[in-house]
Amino acid sequence: MPLLNTTIMRLNEITTLVEDKSHLTSEDESLIKQIFQEINENGERYDVDEIESWFENEGSWNLKEVRSRIVNISHYAQSKFEQTNKFRIVDDTCNDGDSCSCGN
């Protein structure tokens, strides 16, 4: 699944905001977690392999350890979102507002 333009914009935001690309501070990690959380909350889906590929090809993230940490954060954020989102309550009313059991 290719990355959405809005997701790419958020990845560019990470690249812009993280000053030292050779070391992530705890503040950097918090920022990255927040960005991936927002991506998930906005309903954007991404393949973690695509995130990894994007950071490899972006050019300024030269250390594999730092790229791997970002990919791990993206995977964690996605997994956490999917776990909590799994338990949301589904509305059982039809499009016309009447209650039914048709599953629509």
Secondary structure, DSSP 4 states (H G I P E B T S, - for coil): -PPPHHHHHHHHHHHHH-S-TT---HHHHHHHHHHHHHHHHTT----HHHHHHHHHHHSS---HHHHHHHHHHHHHHHHHHHHHHTTPPPP-B-TTS-B-SS--
